[in-house]
Amino acid sequence: MTEPATLRAERERVGQLGREMLAQGLTRGTGGNVSVRSGDGVAISPSGVPYEDVTPETVPVVDLDGNRLRGDLKPSSETPMHAILYRSRDDVGGIVHTHSPYASTFASLNEPIPASHYLIAYVGTEIPVAGYEPPGTEALGGLAAEAMGEDCDAVLLKNHGVVAVGSTGADALEVAQMVEYCARIHYQAISVGEPEILPDDSVRDLRKMFTESYGQR
């Protein structure tokens, strides 16, 4: 069966996003995973393959229930979480799951990250924490989707890491970068003193501004 050019491009994009995630220090080794929606399918990281070795041919394609449609390699163990998030949010076209250190610190503390920096508006009024479930389970995906809701674009996974979404894979990666940046600033702020937290209304105004100015909410 001939592969559509758009799907081929999305499979290639998965490898590019994974390498960028690694280069940005958002994960280590083969940790984390990325996916990009393409029509009714999802191109997702292959399980256990170093990001440097990911080619379009090695990227599996699954449907929105997580069933493999293309590719010989096993899709990421977190495929159930990706599938649930895509089914929950029609506006999501890309997902990035990281183990970034500062954000994962707050995930291990089970503490949401409040709006101590205005760039949290890329995510929501805060970065919430989803309850703990074992990695790779549908239960974890359900908790992530519930905590994220419709108006938030990232959550901390308790004792685990971060999952970020966006209208494209590139947008999801940018959200993941903003999560780690805001986590680092908040960590540094509380280490020095008591940070001032922006009110929710101010953050919502910023999110509206980002949407209107940059196409990113």
Secondary structure as UniProt FT lines:
FT   HELIX           5..23
FT   TURN            24..25
FT   TURN            29..30
FT   STRAND          33..38
FT   TURN            39..40
FT   STRAND          41..44
FT   TURN            47..48
FT   HELIX           51..53
FT   HELIX           56..58
FT   STRAND          61..63
FT   TURN            64..65
FT   STRAND          68..70
FT   TURN            77..78
FT   HELIX           79..88
FT   TURN            90..91
FT   STRAND          94..98
FT   HELIX           101..109
FT   HELIX           118..122
FT   STRAND          129..130
FT   TURN            135..136
FT   HELIX           138..148
FT   TURN            149..151
FT   STRAND          154..157
FT   TURN            158..160
FT   STRAND          161..166
FT   HELIX           169..192
FT   HELIX           200..214
//
